[in-house]
Amino acid sequence: MRALSSAAAALLAMCLACGGTSAPPSPSRAVLEIDCPVADAVLWVDGRYLAQLRDLRGGVALHPGHHQIELRHDRYHAHYEEIDLATGQRLRLEVRLAEALP
């Protein structure tokens, strides 16, 4: 039982260390909000998949600093952007993905 608790605690710590979460930010975090009409586009931050945009209502809490943002969708061209976030900052990006030719 104790090994299971230790494993669960380690897994939780690893998930939190990734940097992205849709939970309310702590004072040492920043929040990124993405306004995009393609709700099933997926968000990648610093090369790591986070979620579909529709699942990130309220934004995503990230560590302050420099981040590489990517939005992907099979029917649209990917959108890349680099941002710098300050502690406690809430940044809202408006992104319009360009449709890919069939």
Secondary structure, 3 states (H helix, E strand, C coil): CHHHHHHHHHHHHHHHHCCCECCCCCCCCEEEEEECCCCCCEEEECCEEEEEHHHCCCCEEECCEEEEEEEEECCEEEEEEEEEECCCCEEEEECCCCECCC
